[in-house]
């Protein structure tokens, strides 16, 4: 019996060693892939346009295994320190009475689970406190830079007898009163009430400011990339971000803002994917035609925080001029710092100018792409401003610009695709060119018998 066990154990160890050797061999082969250069004719070299091959970096978060991502060491250390701090505070409060809330149905006091912020005051989700009793007179200033009693975004210090159930929230009525007016309308001031004194960073979008922003998740609810709602049942994103995904591994979420919270005033909506349509001429190494269309299994319900973005007309000199003259923004949950693999949990808002093809190509040619680099028609550029850019993790997210003569209505200009550096001066980021790809979008939608809104 012992001999049999030893034999089985030996076989198992041999299998593991063999698998490891194979994996190491495969990794070595992968590392060599694309490194060698081949001598070909100048004509063929120009035809294949390989000048940027290996130098283009997609706006894709770095992965380190199945379902795993590389995490910043400083982030982990900071988290551990905050946990130790919370444990210390809780131990000091151990002898204090538990915060309670008043149950208006039974007039009994019950533990609320919310943090106390004063006598008979608690930090609760903003939507669960009546609008007319928000403490905004300076007693509890909600400013993260000076240490507010309510540390979480969208939580407010509220009298316990003014708290309401979700079904009685004043926001519920706002949903009932909503009337959809058409594509592309932003909520310029967000959907937070006027009494909100929280100071948001300038590079953070307000809640529902851009209601077409979509987040694509894996089946395990892990953040994957961004997307754009163009119809209640259609989402545009980048092809490279979903290259290894199927309808069974993707989820689309609308109305999202804080990835770490479910306390937004209006709830998000999640849908499964019915169909994935990738551009047949997408080049995975050069990112030509980096676009994909997702068909949701069920239409989203149009609400103040969930509305589609307008598509631009097909590309023309007039359309190009409109985009360059408009006010343009990019949004996403990618990192803010160059080479950072840490995603933001609040939706970013980055104001960026669209850069002409000639200027963009000239600026990119002085980077490691080299002087032979040619910017293909399926690309559009924006940015080149120091400290402001889309970065890793923003792939698939929208670049959008104001419609001519309008300040609160937008059209989609590009889809975050790739970049050489992040947030460096005179180095624009590159996006999928939506006006150029508009005819492809129309061709894919036609068989679906769905109609897009027009401005």
FENURGI-V743279 format. One record per residue. N is the residue number from 1. RES is the residue in one small letter. SS is DSSP state (helix for helix, strand for strand, loop for the rest). Layout:
n:res:ss
N:RES:SS
N:RES:SS
This chain:
n:res:ss
1:x:loop
2:x:helix
3:x:helix
4:x:helix
5:x:helix
6:x:helix
7:x:helix
8:x:helix
9:x:helix
10:x:helix
11:x:helix
12:x:helix
13:x:helix
14:x:helix
15:x:helix
16:x:helix
17:x:helix
18:x:helix
19:x:helix
20:x:helix
21:x:helix
22:x:helix
23:x:helix
24:x:helix
25:x:helix
26:x:helix
27:x:helix
28:x:helix
29:x:helix
30:x:helix
31:x:helix
32:x:helix
33:x:loop
34:x:loop
35:x:loop
36:x:loop
37:x:loop
38:x:loop
39:x:loop
40:x:loop
41:x:loop
42:x:helix
43:x:helix
44:x:helix
45:x:helix
46:x:helix
47:x:helix
48:x:helix
49:x:loop
50:x:loop
51:x:loop
52:x:loop
53:x:loop
54:x:loop
55:x:loop
56:x:loop
57:x:strand
58:x:strand
59:x:loop
60:x:loop
61:x:loop
62:x:loop
63:x:strand
64:x:strand
65:x:strand
66:x:loop
67:x:loop
68:x:strand
69:x:strand
70:x:loop
71:x:loop
72:x:loop
73:x:helix
74:x:helix
75:x:helix
76:x:helix
77:x:helix
78:x:helix
79:x:helix
80:x:helix
81:x:helix
82:x:helix
83:x:helix
84:x:helix
85:x:helix
86:x:helix
87:x:helix
88:x:helix
89:x:helix
90:x:helix
91:x:helix
92:x:helix
93:x:loop
94:x:loop
95:x:loop
96:x:loop
97:x:loop
98:x:loop
99:x:loop
100:x:strand
101:x:strand
102:x:strand
103:x:strand
104:x:loop
105:x:loop
106:x:loop
107:x:loop
108:x:strand
109:x:strand
110:x:strand
111:x:strand
112:x:loop
113:x:loop
114:x:loop
115:x:loop
116:x:strand
117:x:strand
118:x:strand
119:x:loop
120:x:loop
121:x:strand
122:x:strand
123:x:strand
124:x:strand
125:x:strand
126:x:helix
127:x:helix
128:x:helix
129:x:strand
130:x:loop
131:x:helix
132:x:helix
133:x:helix
134:x:loop
135:x:loop
136:x:loop
137:x:loop
138:x:loop
139:x:loop
140:x:loop
141:x:loop
142:x:loop
143:x:loop
144:x:helix
145:x:helix
146:x:helix
147:x:loop
148:x:loop
149:x:loop
150:x:loop
151:x:loop
152:x:loop
153:x:loop
154:x:loop
155:x:strand
156:x:strand
157:x:strand
158:x:strand
159:x:strand
160:x:helix
161:x:helix
162:x:helix
163:x:strand
164:x:loop
165:x:loop
166:x:helix
167:x:helix
168:x:helix
169:x:loop
170:x:helix
171:x:helix
172:x:helix
173:x:helix
174:x:helix
175:x:helix
176:x:helix
177:x:helix
178:x:loop
179:x:loop
180:x:loop
181:x:loop
182:x:loop
183:x:loop
184:x:loop
185:x:strand
186:x:loop
187:x:loop
188:x:loop
189:x:loop
190:x:loop
191:x:loop
192:x:loop
193:x:loop
194:x:loop
195:x:loop
196:x:loop
197:x:loop
198:x:loop
199:x:loop
200:x:loop
201:x:loop
202:x:loop
203:x:loop
204:x:strand
205:x:loop
206:x:loop
207:x:loop
208:x:loop
209:x:loop
210:x:loop
211:x:loop
212:x:loop
213:x:strand
214:x:strand
215:x:strand
216:x:strand
217:x:strand
218:x:strand
219:x:loop
220:x:loop
221:x:loop
222:x:loop
223:x:strand
224:x:strand
225:x:strand
226:x:strand
227:x:strand
228:x:strand
229:x:strand
230:x:strand
231:x:strand
232:x:loop
233:x:loop
234:x:strand
235:x:strand
236:x:strand
237:x:strand
238:x:loop
239:x:loop
240:x:helix
241:x:helix
242:x:helix
243:x:loop
244:x:loop
245:x:loop
246:x:loop
247:x:loop
248:x:loop
249:x:loop
250:x:strand
251:x:strand
252:x:strand
253:x:strand
254:x:strand
255:x:loop
256:x:loop
257:x:loop
258:x:strand
259:x:loop
260:x:loop
261:x:loop
262:x:loop
263:x:loop
264:x:loop
265:x:loop
266:x:loop
267:x:loop
268:x:loop
269:x:strand
270:x:strand
271:x:strand
272:x:strand
273:x:strand
274:x:strand
275:x:strand
276:x:strand
277:x:strand
278:x:strand
279:x:loop
280:x:loop
281:x:loop
282:x:loop
283:x:loop
284:x:loop
285:x:loop
286:x:loop
287:x:loop
288:x:loop
289:x:loop
290:x:loop
291:x:loop
292:x:strand
293:x:strand
294:x:strand
295:x:strand
296:x:strand
297:x:loop
298:x:loop
299:x:loop
300:x:loop
301:x:loop
302:x:loop
303:x:strand
304:x:loop
305:x:loop
306:x:strand
307:x:loop
308:x:loop
309:x:loop
310:x:strand
311:x:strand
312:x:loop
313:x:loop
314:x:loop
315:x:loop
316:x:loop
317:x:helix
318:x:helix
319:x:helix
320:x:helix
321:x:helix
322:x:helix
323:x:helix
324:x:helix
325:x:helix
326:x:loop
327:x:loop
328:x:strand
329:x:strand
330:x:strand
331:x:strand
332:x:strand
333:x:loop
334:x:loop
335:x:loop
336:x:loop
337:x:loop
338:x:loop
339:x:loop
340:x:loop
341:x:loop
342:x:loop
343:x:loop
344:x:loop
345:x:loop
346:x:strand
347:x:loop
348:x:strand
349:x:strand
350:x:strand
351:x:strand
352:x:loop
353:x:loop
354:x:strand
355:x:strand
356:x:loop
357:x:helix
358:x:helix
359:x:helix
360:x:helix
361:x:helix
362:x:helix
363:x:helix
364:x:helix
365:x:helix
366:x:loop
367:x:loop
368:x:loop
369:x:loop
370:x:loop
371:x:loop
372:x:loop
373:x:loop
374:x:loop
375:x:loop
376:x:loop
377:x:loop
378:x:loop
379:x:strand
380:x:strand
381:x:strand
382:x:strand
383:x:strand
384:x:loop
385:x:strand
386:x:loop
387:x:loop
388:x:strand
389:x:loop
390:x:loop
391:x:loop
392:x:loop
393:x:loop
394:x:loop
395:x:loop
396:x:loop
397:x:loop
398:x:strand
399:x:strand
400:x:strand
401:x:strand
402:x:strand
403:x:loop
404:x:loop
405:x:loop
406:x:loop
407:x:loop
408:x:loop
409:x:strand
410:x:strand
411:x:strand
412:x:strand
413:x:strand
414:x:strand
415:x:strand
416:x:strand
417:x:strand
418:x:strand
419:x:strand
420:x:loop
421:x:loop
422:x:loop
423:x:loop
424:x:loop
425:x:loop
426:x:loop
427:x:loop
428:x:strand
429:x:strand
430:x:strand
431:x:strand
432:x:strand
433:x:strand
434:x:helix
435:x:helix
436:x:helix
437:x:helix
438:x:helix
439:x:helix
440:x:helix
441:x:helix
442:x:helix
443:x:helix
444:x:helix
445:x:helix
446:x:helix
447:x:loop
448:x:loop
449:x:loop
450:x:loop
451:x:loop
452:x:loop
453:x:loop
454:x:loop
455:x:loop
